């Protein structure tokens, strides 16, 4: 009954019968039906309070809201709370039997590296013999079942529903990316974590958070909420790494490639097919490239040990793991051109990938970078992305990413605004043509970086998602190149 779901919720007032039975939770009024508890939430685009009448009209039995409607409908229970999003998380957790309490749930946050770290932890613990859940930008997994990912961190109802399924199927662990948006919007409210991992924080999402300080504060919320008996693993090499954990109740542990830390890594050597790492005195060959991946692998190693995994087994499995979809994936043409597909969509990520390519390329190998910036997102990083692309390649081809509802030409102009008038680059609005241009210009042995979209198999133009896959595009062009 509704009363039992409100135990952990700060209720300001109620109207109606709290013993009403609830068998469905919804924040979309169109999905309401008898037995539904409808949540009226204030979002960035619309206010759910406007749709209380519509939900009640479809049979909703109860409503959680921050402001009561002028007219209350008889037979409907209304619960007024200070924050509907907070209430949703706590009620959803109770409704599904607090599933996160029956999992070893680890949250991973930061600007870059979340997907790789979460996914590799999922693969590692499956290799260790456990049933595991994964919630990431690329996919959601309930043990072996994969589902389409719609958000890096989904809403509280979907989160708890999936975790309840994980528990039902015998999962012991769940590794989850936690985005800054989800933290500010209280999507993880009511979840119980055994630990959290911080990767790094750089320029991103300022269209939403407005200032870098607010972005940091959002990420920090995950660690501030950790209680005693949990762990907080942070990157000691990041200038804000210790800021993240300064108010946590968890046991703080650190990892680093440079600073003194609880878990340390050193890159011994790096080649195009992988790198040799020294992890706390043990050498491990990994089929990954770049300092950014060395950090990711160290975070995975440290997290596994903090969760009680056997060190020797962890090191053995780390050497067998392969890259995550759209994260430094490469395709080679028959005549020796290498295309690297990477999700790098922030200045820091793009810089890291290009620096890695520069470190491993041979003399005479040219670097072409195809890069764009997303529409309706942080505009301040656009000129910086263009500057990094031009400065760290032999030729930068500026193009579209996901323009969304913005004019692609306007986005390109924003990117070009950061370049010196004498800078050499190409601007090709159509991404397919931009990739074709890079493949046409490349000589055997050259390297093409396709940055920004990574694992995505669509391009969002004017609000319509059309099939588009960077890896597929370049593979088809390489096949044509071979036939010529």
PyMOL commands that set and color helices and strands:
alter all, ss='L'
color gray80, all
select helices_A, chain A and resi 2-5+29-31+48-57+84-95+99-102+114-127+156-168+180-184+206-209+212-224+241-244+291-306+311-318+347-360+379-391+408-416+431-441+470-483
alter helices_A, ss='H'
color red, helices_A
select strands_A, chain A and resi 11-15+24-26+36-39+62-65+77-81+104-109+132-135+139-142+145-148+173-177+195-198+231-235+251-256+263-271+274-279+282-286+329-332+338-342+367-371+395-398+425-427+447-451+458-461+464-467
alter strands_A, ss='S'
color yellow, strands_A
deselect
rebuild
show_as cartoon
